[in-house]
Amino acid sequence: MDISPTYSDFRLLQGDCMSRLTEIADNSIDAIFADPPYFLSNGGISVQSGKQVCVDKGDWDKGGTPEYIYAFNRQWLSLCRPKLKENGTIWISGTHHNIHVVMRCLQELGYKVLNTITWQKTDPPPNLSCKYFNFSTELIIWARKNEKTSHKFNYETMKQLNGGTQMTDVWRIPAVSQWEKEQGKHPTQKPLRLLYRIILASTNVGDTILDPFAGSSTTGIAANLLGRNYIGIEQEPQFVDLSLRRRQALEDSDKREKLFRKMRENAKEATVLVNHMREKDRELAMRLGITYLRAGDSKGSLLVKQGFERLGYVCLHTNGEDPLLFKQKRKGFQIWTAEALREKGFSAENAPYYAVICFDSTTPIPFEQNIDLHKKRYTQVAHILPFGDFVSVE
């Protein structure tokens, strides 16, 4: 049954993917993202929200014999291949528990493997057993339908996202953040930031993306935010409901804008804080994936909204000239809440956070007197680079 007829760009099919895949027209799909069972739920332990938990994601993730895992992956991959257009591609995520079997099946079925992406999680949970190296990566195979038919790859877009240089097959992206769980959570949910990059790399606006293991439909949310169409298949009723709640939230323009902005950010990478940047420079920065945040009217201090506490670069407009980028040579700057600053005699009426830049973490900024941030002794700058040296100016 098609249970989401309300949205022309978001079609959700409830049921087993093996049977529902047969209902999708052949040669109709531009790209597939699949997050199949890893077969991990066999009584192991992990960490969630700082607590030890059992790795039990559901009956659908219970491990079978090697023969069963091979037959399962070969079946769904063989059903997916005719659904792809001749230039279509497929992305499959996994760990060592399933990814090597997936690779074997892809090769047997005539797919052409293009890349194996290593997704390095910047915030992995600790390994409690202390008997292995910490598990901090997942692998994502990218393959096309045919050996000799060319595929879509938005090379220049990926290059821009990577600061003007070729993007490698190692992606440093945080795991799912709290803001992605406002409507509920799925035990194997993938981050929007990951799907944002995958969709931008291999599809164009108006394309159709299929996810045969939809879960909470992160693929669909990212696809719709980027102007693509989505077909998802999910057998668990509670996750179908979660998917629909997430899609309904996109009807709120404020929530949609928030998700789109967050999807483009990478909290663990260098964030740029911009004060009064001129419009043409701001547009260029945003096209290159650099976060833009106007600092308002604060003087001598930098307004930092929640979520922007990690600053790698600070770009300031100076007296109508081209903006200058301040590159921090150390991570010793300090963030003070407005309340803390008021306690020390500093007025902070407009800002929830102020960043007081201090490039020597061993020397805290003194509060013996009211702070005058215009004085150089309180704010020190490190190496200054012209904005044009940091990004490619068209």
C-alpha positions, 0 to 999 in steps of 0.5 A: 500500500502506498501510504503517503499520497499527500506528497508528490515528491515523497512516496512511502511503501509499507511492506517487505522490500523484496515484494514491494520492489517488484512494483516499481517500474524498471528504468525509473530510478536515478539513484539508490541509497540502501542501508540494509541490515548489518546483522549486528543484533546478537547480544553484544553491547554498545554505548548510547547517551553515555550508558551501556546498552544491548545491541538489539535493534530489532528482529530484522537485524538478527544475524543469520548464517553466512549462507542466509546473509549472502542470499538476502543481499543477492536477492535485494540487489538483483531486484534493485538493478533493473529499477535503475536507469542505464546511468543510475548508481547505487550506494550501500552502507555497511560494516565488516559484518555485511559489506564484503558480502555486498561487494561480492554480490554487486560484482556477480550481478554485473554492477560496476563498483566506483568507490568505497567511501570510508565514513569516519565518525567524528564522535564515535562511542567508546569501545567498552570491551577494550579488546579491540580498536574503537569502531569509528568508521562505516563503509559505503560502496558506490556502484553504477548499473552497468560496466560501460555506461557512464554515470552522473557525478557532480565533480565540481560540486564535490570539489567546492564542498571540499574547499576547491580541491578534489574530494577524497574517499574518506569523509569525516562526518558526525553521527546523528545529532539531537536535532535530527531526532525531534520527531523520534529516532531510529536505531540505525538512523544515518545523519542528514549530512551524509545523505546530503553529500551522497545526493549532491554527488550523484543526482540532479534536481528533479531526479528520483531516489529509492531507499529499499530500507527506508527506516526513518526516511533520512534519504527522503528528507534530504532528497526533498530538501534538495529538490529530488523525488523519493520512494522509500520501502519500510516494513515496520509500522512505527518507522513508517509513522516516524517517516511521515512525521519527519516529512510533515515537519518539512511543511513548516518553512522555519523547520525546513530552513533549519534542517537545510541549514543544519544539513549543510553544516559540519560541526566538527569541521572549521566554522567561519563566523562572518561579521558584515560580509558584503553580499557578493562575498557572502553568496560565494562563501555559501556556495562553497559550503562555508557557514554564514552567520551575521554577528549583528551590532556587537563591537569588539566581541563576536556574537556566537549562536548556540551550535557555533561554539567551535570556530576555526576561522573568523572572517571580518569586514574591515572599513569597507575593504575586502574582508580579512580572514583570521585563522586561529593557530590554536584552539585556545579561544574561550566562549563565555555565556552572556550571564557569565559576562554580566557577572563580571561587569560586561554588558551583553544585552543582545548575545546568547554567547560571546566569543572572546578570542584568546590565542594562548589557552594558558593565559585566561583573559582577566576580569579584574575590571570592566572589559574593553574589547577594543584594547588589543591586550584583551583580543589578540589576532593570529596570522591574518589571511586575505579572504581570497586566499581562503576560497576561490574567487570567481 
